[in-house]
Amino acid sequence: MIEIKDLCKNYGDKKALQNLTLTIKSGEIFGFLGHNGAGKSTTLKSLVSIIEPTSGTITVDGLDLKANRQKIKEKIAYVPDTPDIFLQLTAGEYWDLLAAAYQLSEDDVAKRRHDLIELFDMGAHVDETMASFSHGMRQKSILIGALLSDPDVWILDEPLQGLDPQAAHDLKELMKAHAAKGKTVIFSTHVLDTAQQLCDELAILKKGQLIYNGSVADLRAQHDNQSLEDIYLGMAGRQDDGHLVDNIEGDEHE
Amino acid sequence: MNKQQLRALMSVDLRLANPQVTDRYRKKGKTGAALTKKLTNQFVYNTIIFILIYGFTMFMLDFSKMPGMFTFYVGLFVLLGISQSISSIYNVFFAGKDLASYLPLPFREKEIFFSKTLIVFLNVVPFTLPLLLLFFYTGWRFGIFIPLAIILAIVVFLLIMALVFLICALIVFGLTKTKLFQHHKNAVMSGLMAITMIIAVAGILLMNGSNNYAGAGASFDRAPITLLLPIYQIFKAPISLASGEGWLGLIALLSLFAALLKYQVLPNLSEQLTQVNTTEVNNANPHKKARRRQTKLVPILDAYNRQLLKEPNLLLQVLSSSIMMPLIFILTFAMNGSAFNFGQLPVKWFGVFFVGGLVFAAMTVNQTALIANLISLDRENFEFVRSLPISMKQYLHRKFQLGFFFQVMINILMLLIAAITFKMPLVLLASLIVGVIWGTYLMCLHYFRRDYRLRITNWTNITQLFNRGGGNLALVATMFGSIIIGGVIVAAYAVVVGTTKLALLANVIALSVVLIVSIWFWLRSQKKFWRLFD
């Protein structure tokens, strides 16, 4: 279980996160929704120790993140929003690095690595440098690396971007299967359908503040079963009735 | 420290520290453990080569009678060590931009830094190991019991290596604390690497130039470098009052630098380096005045192209091939007392100087020149620009003009230095400059087209660009080829002009050949490159 309490992150005068408090239970898929700059990535990066919060606490299975960083990192695998990391390495070398980071033995990792490579159709690219890959292939390489350690907590920042439909489908199935094993999957997305399909619980952020935390079903029940898009835009969106679009495109589009 | 993790981190760092060698082995199909082994072996080969070359030379000399030569070699290898150390620190800690990527992984900070430090150390050792031999030979020649001479040599070598490393760490990591570095990382790093290189080359030239050999005794020696003499005393009489100055000096400097590093640099270093690794996305300065909005294409393209030049390794390469190499030639000739005095040469030599300018351009513009990489520096932007409704010809032309201007200015500056050094008459200087401008233009046409033909837009290290085509071998062949062939042409031309009465005829023939070749070259470049964008 992950508990986030009064988490704040300031960049100079800008408040990226304001007193975020929520609980993510083991075995659930938890989604963060919000516009660009709402604080989704900041929250995820705080969870994986990339960002040091200005104040507040994060505990994972009762352990304080700040005091037990190394131990907690061993439980977590992270898929960043831009897969442009370790581009100098081949995909195979990147997975070797990850295996060493999580101290996995050759025997532990061989079968899992083979299956993941098969699933994401990366067999022909193991010895190619990540720099030569397309966005989607880099994303697949990082997904494979993240799953090598079969992490207790799998955190993904906009994971479906750049993936082909087959890989996107496979990834969603993997996320469900991972959570079904009692492990936690946390992700951020802009795609409301994906959130609706996958999330046991979701958090909607707006300008660094939590404006909803609960299940999709509860959210829809609270809003007369409207579509998630309508509810989301009503809560987090701009209230302009399409005037700005009219200004740009004229009235013809109506 | 976990061995599995340390090995994995060192494998990554080995690749970052040696991008050129990594790229070469990758082209041969080496990856993973096989590549790591090859890269490790590279250190061993480098070390063996250095030891063999310098070991043999040093073995022939009796340093116990040559304090000047002893201090010269110490100075030489310390300078090489510092230069190598700074570029390695840049490659391992900054160029790879990997520090932020380690943050979510369960590596310990000390493992990451230890592995990087170790690789920097490994990179420097081959260049400094001859010092160990020098120390051992010197102790041995002074009659110190061999096992003791070995121990003494190792101790002093390690102290000096530590000193070199501390100096470099203080400079580089100290700089990361400054606001200037945080906002202009590439520019500061380029400047630092250039300064280090200039100091190393200038130092070696100065040491070479101090030819006032102290030949009073039987031995043939050079004047010693006073600052380094205390180290010599350590081997002359290790346990004596005279050597105390050397021991104390080394230990005091080490302690001072170590304390500075510990208390001034190390606190918060990892956070700062990680921040520097990621500042590209966060370095917007809210207090900076908003740049005036440009709507005209040409100034925008110029501003954009100028931004591309802030790549430290590229600037270092430009500095080395276009500035340092000619400068070394000029200074070497000037210092050896054999400087040519062109002051009395008559005007009939103008053709020789014009061809000399062409040859100079051929020597300095090669695959590592700015113009030869300017299109690839665009990275993915190049393909994006192709999708925009702007003329590619205009886009490339503007790029070419910038690269040509940059290159021609450097070449003219170098020739002006040569003209002053060798007292060149104005007419001949003008001819030389016209030659270098025309030669640079032709070479730029060639290398700009080559860059387009072999362009890589997904490069991760600039050395990948330098290795295109025939790689290092082609680079060396082109450089030496142009020096040798150009040298022969200029020499033959000079002999004809200087010793026969056929100067006028030779000038007419030479200029006609240049004209015909130039026209052919220009037309070919138009047909094969520029017209593609009409």
Boltz contact constraints between the chains, C-beta under 6 A:
constraints:
  - contact:
      token1: [A, 48]
      token2: [B, 104]
      max_distance: 6.0
  - contact:
      token1: [A, 49]
      token2: [B, 103]
      max_distance: 6.0
  - contact:
      token1: [A, 50]
      token2: [B, 103]
      max_distance: 6.0
  - contact:
      token1: [A, 50]
      token2: [B, 104]
      max_distance: 6.0
  - contact:
      token1: [A, 73]
      token2: [B, 106]
      max_distance: 6.0
  - contact:
      token1: [A, 74]
      token2: [B, 106]
      max_distance: 6.0
  - contact:
      token1: [A, 78]
      token2: [B, 104]
      max_distance: 6.0
  - contact:
      token1: [A, 85]
      token2: [B, 101]
      max_distance: 6.0
  - contact:
      token1: [A, 87]
      token2: [B, 460]
      max_distance: 6.0
  - contact:
      token1: [A, 88]
      token2: [B, 15]
      max_distance: 6.0
  - contact:
      token1: [A, 88]
      token2: [B, 460]
      max_distance: 6.0
  - contact:
      token1: [A, 90]
      token2: [B, 31]
      max_distance: 6.0
  - contact:
      token1: [A, 92]
      token2: [B, 32]
      max_distance: 6.0
  - contact:
      token1: [A, 93]
      token2: [B, 32]
      max_distance: 6.0
  - contact:
      token1: [A, 97]
      token2: [B, 8]
      max_distance: 6.0
  - contact:
      token1: [A, 100]
      token2: [B, 4]
      max_distance: 6.0
  - contact:
      token1: [A, 100]
      token2: [B, 5]
      max_distance: 6.0
  - contact:
      token1: [A, 100]
      token2: [B, 8]
      max_distance: 6.0
  - contact:
      token1: [A, 101]
      token2: [B, 105]
      max_distance: 6.0
  - contact:
      token1: [A, 101]
      token2: [B, 106]
      max_distance: 6.0
  - contact:
      token1: [A, 101]
      token2: [B, 107]
      max_distance: 6.0
  - contact:
      token1: [A, 103]
      token2: [B, 4]
      max_distance: 6.0
  - contact:
      token1: [A, 127]
      token2: [B, 31]
      max_distance: 6.0
  - contact:
      token1: [A, 131]
      token2: [B, 458]
      max_distance: 6.0
  - contact:
      token1: [A, 131]
      token2: [B, 460]
      max_distance: 6.0
